[in-house]
Amino acid sequence: MRRSASCIVVAAGVVGLSLHSVFVAPGTGARGAAARELAAGAVQAELPAGSAAEEFVSSSPWDGAVRMLAGVALGAALLAASAGPALADVDDVLVPVDGKGKTVMLTKEGLNRGKRLFNNACATCHVGGGTRTNQNVGLGIEELKGSTPPRDNIESLVDYQNNPTTYDGLKDISEVHPSIRGADIWPKMQSMKQSDLYDISAYMLYMTATIPEKWGGGKQYY
């Protein structure tokens, strides 16, 4: 652990000198030479005797290009080492398939495909999971559960995209909402396959599970 901490300190020192050498003129004459010696000594004071980093500082040519490349490489290593934990992976999220409790894990490819299809065919009216034409009924999980029938799983959302109805389920709205049934009116739906509808639905439900406080908020967040 102490060795790792020492490496980070050393790397930070070399990065700092590298950036300094790139953006600050080194100076000429005796004063410039003295400054360079002082800077090199400051780094070497932090290096363990006989370390590879010490050999680099003492033996590498101190021209701007070498120092800049060294700084970039070490800076990238520091960034990777200090990065915090990422958001939940796709594999960690279970998406409901039907109303009977069946779930599925999405693949990154499927999720990205669903996002692309959603943005192309749905986002004009449903940016960020909101509903531009009716802000009271978005694509948040509570709104999806409250419809008749509930639209909080992949199968029910696919059914909606095939044959959309009003929120209470009583009236067909395929002429005013993009759908397979109304594909003659909605050109983007003419090339849609059932697998495309599946991916769109899975993407929407993934968003309700991962950012429920934002998805459905529309322009407030997007």
Secondary structure as UniProt FT lines:
FT   HELIX           2..23
FT   HELIX           29..44
FT   TURN            45..46
FT   TURN            49..50
FT   HELIX           52..59
FT   HELIX           64..82
FT   HELIX           90..92
FT   STRAND          94..96
FT   TURN            99..100
FT   STRAND          103..105
FT   HELIX           108..121
FT   HELIX           123..126
FT   HELIX           127..129
FT   TURN            132..133
FT   TURN            135..136
FT   HELIX           141..146
FT   HELIX           154..162
FT   TURN            167..168
FT   TURN            174..176
FT   TURN            181..185
FT   HELIX           187..189
FT   TURN            190..191
FT   HELIX           194..210
FT   TURN            212..216
FT   HELIX           218..220
//
